């Protein structure tokens, strides 16, 4: 191998563009933090914006979250954790409680529009509220169904 080839090889390897062998130090906590920060500055988030915030390339972020849907799930989960507890049932009929619940969700969606992706899918990001709501309706006399 000539000195020229060796030099060009060394130069290419020393540019730092390849991340082979060394994985940047990111984890879910750092990704959640980045999603929170980037999301506070813009209505929608992108893989590139979050990767830039973390100082990694987009491919690295894909390995951790699986794509933009994964980022949106993280954002919705963070938004969900900001919401207050479900409205209390005390003093309500099932009809009046459902009205209060509808107001609760309307307010939540106005505050956190990123949750709309999951409402349209008819899935609560963590299913906990859905189970609690069904349980409350059973307490009001609705029949439980599998």
C-alpha positions in Angstrom: 0.0 0.0 0.0 1.4 3.4 -0.9 1.9 6.3 1.4 -0.8 8.2 -0.5 -3.4 5.5 0.0 -2.6 5.2 3.6 -2.8 8.9 4.1 -6.1 9.2 2.4 -7.4 6.3 4.4 -6.3 7.9 7.6 -7.8 11.2 6.7 -11.1 9.6 5.9 -11.1 7.8 9.2 -10.1 10.8 11.1 -12.9 13.1 9.9 -15.2 11.9 12.5 -18.3 11.4 10.3 -18.6 7.7 10.9 -19.9 6.7 14.3 -19.1 3.0 13.9 -17.9 1.3 17.0 -19.0 4.2 19.3 -22.6 4.7 20.1 -23.5 8.2 21.3 -24.7 8.2 24.9 -28.4 8.7 24.7 -31.2 6.9 26.6 -34.9 7.2 27.0 -34.6 9.8 29.7 -32.5 12.1 27.4 -34.9 11.5 24.5 -37.9 12.4 26.7 -36.2 15.5 27.8 -35.4 16.4 24.2 -39.0 15.8 23.1 -40.2 18.0 26.0 -37.8 20.8 25.0 -38.3 20.6 21.2 -42.0 20.2 21.6 -42.3 23.3 23.8 -40.8 25.3 20.9 -42.9 24.0 18.0 -46.3 22.5 17.3 -45.0 19.3 15.7 -41.8 17.6 16.3 -39.4 15.9 13.8 -36.8 13.2 14.1 -34.2 15.7 12.8 -35.1 18.4 15.4 -34.9 16.0 18.3 -31.7 14.3 17.0 -30.1 17.8 16.5 -31.1 18.7 20.1 -29.5 15.5 21.4 -26.4 16.0 19.2 -26.8 12.7 17.4 -27.6 11.6 13.9 -31.2 10.7 13.0 -30.3 7.0 12.5 -29.2 6.8 16.1 -32.5 8.2 17.3 -34.4 5.8 15.0 -32.6 2.9 16.8 -34.1 4.1 20.1 -37.6 5.1 19.2 -38.4 3.4 15.9 -39.4 6.5 14.0 -41.7 9.6 14.2 -44.6 7.5 15.6 -42.4 6.6 18.5 -41.5 10.2 19.2 -45.2 11.1 19.0 -46.1 8.4 21.5 -43.4 9.7 23.8 -44.8 13.3 23.5 -48.4 12.1 24.1 -47.3 10.1 27.1 -45.5 13.1 28.5 -48.6 15.3 27.8 -50.8 12.6 29.4 -48.8 12.7 32.6 -49.4 16.5 32.8 -53.2 16.0 33.0 -55.1 16.0 36.3 -56.8 12.9 37.6 -60.1 11.9 36.1 -63.1 13.8 37.4 -64.6 12.5 40.6 -68.0 10.7 40.4 -69.3 11.9 43.7 -72.5 13.8 43.3 -73.1 12.8 39.7 -75.4 10.5 37.9 -73.7 8.5 35.1 -75.1 11.0 32.6 -73.8 14.0 34.4 -70.4 12.3 35.0 -70.1 11.6 31.3 -70.7 15.3 30.5 -68.0 16.2 33.0 -65.7 13.6 31.5 -66.3 15.0 28.0 -65.4 18.5 29.3 -62.3 17.0 30.9 -61.2 15.5 27.6 -62.0 18.6 25.6 -59.9 20.7 27.9 -57.1 18.1 27.7 -57.1 18.1 23.9 -57.1 21.9 23.8 -54.1 22.0 26.1 -52.3 19.1 24.4 -53.2 18.7 20.7 -50.6 16.0 20.3 -53.0 13.7 22.1 -55.3 13.8 19.1 -53.3 11.2 17.3 -54.3 8.7 20.0 -57.9 9.8 20.3 -58.3 9.3 16.5 -56.9 5.8 17.1 -59.4 5.3 19.9 -56.6 4.4 22.2 -55.5 6.1 25.4 -51.7 6.2 25.4 -51.5 4.2 28.6 -54.9 2.5 28.7 -55.2 3.3 32.4 -57.9 6.0 32.0 -59.9 3.8 29.7 -60.0 1.0 32.3 -61.0 3.4 35.0 -63.7 5.0 32.9 -65.1 1.5 32.1 -65.0 0.5 35.8 -66.8 3.7 36.8 -69.6 3.0 34.2 -69.9 -0.5 35.6 -70.4 1.0 39.1 -73.2 3.1 37.7 -74.9 -0.1 36.5 -73.6 -0.8 33.1 -72.9 -4.4 32.3 -69.2 -5.3 32.0 -68.3 -6.9 28.7 -65.1 -8.6 27.6 
